[in-house]
Structures are given as C-alpha cells and as structure tokens.
Amino acid sequence: MAESVKKGARITGTDRSKLAGELKKKYTSGSSIRALAEETGRSYGFVHRILTENEVQLRGRGGATRGKAKQH
C-alpha cells in the first residue's frame, strides 16, 4: 500500500474512502481480510468493518470448500 497510516490513527473522510476502495479491490481479487490487515497495519476488525461499510460481499470462512462427508 502506497501510504502508511499510523497504527491506531483515526481514518476519516477521503482517506477512509480511498483506503476502502483499495481494500475492496484487493479483497475481491482474492486477498484475505487477515492479509489485508497485516499489509495495512490495521486490525482484522477494522478491515472487516471497512469492507462491510462499503457493501462488499464477504466470502465464507475456511478457504477451499469441503466436499460432502463420505458415506460408508
């Protein structure tokens, strides 16, 4: 990410909108919330909140989906 934000600093207005756009783009191209949190130096909750505030459809948990349980 081009600009580094001081950890814990409040991000509002255009900075928040700009960050939200970047996070949305990266998340929709496959980055995880955890990876984005680490990359930006923000918490998981912060990234999750930014994405939900911007109406991003969040993926389910657990990465690869599991198949049906095998019948014996």
N, C-alpha and C positions, 0 to 999 in steps of 0.2 A: 504494500500500500504506500502510495507516494508520501502522504503526510502522516507524521506520527503524532498521536494525540496523547497528552499527558495522562497517565493512568489515573482513573477516577475523576478526571475533569468532566464537567458537565458539557454535553454537546447539544447545542440548540440551533434552531433556525436553518440557515442554508448549509452550514457544516453538517448538521444532522441529516438533512435531505441528501446531500452529496454522499455521505457515508452509507446511508440507507440504499442508495442506488448502486453503489459498488458492492455492498454485501449481497443485495438481491441478485445482481448479475452473477456473482461468484457462486452463490448458493444454488441458483437454478442451473448453473453449468456443472454442478456435481460436488462442490466443496461442502464439507460438513460444518455444522454450527460450531463444533469444538475446534476445528481447524481455523475457522474464521476468527473465533475468539482469541486463539493463540496468536494468529497473524496480526491482529489489531491491538493486542494487549488489553482487551476488554474481557468481561466475564461472559460465560455461556448465557446467563440470564439476560444480559444486555443485548447480545446479538439476537437471541430468540425474540426478545421484545421488539427490537427494531424491525425484524422480519415480519412479525405478526402485525405490527402497526401499519406496515406497508402492504398488507394483504397478500403476503407470499404464501402459497400453498406448501405447507411443510410436509416433508417425507415422513414415512413411518419409521419407527426405531429398528435398529438391528442390521442395517446394511442389506446383504443379499437375503432375499426372501427364502423361507424354508419351505420345502415341499410337504405334502401331506404325510402323516405318520404311516409307516409301512404296516400292513395287516399281516399277521402271522397265520 
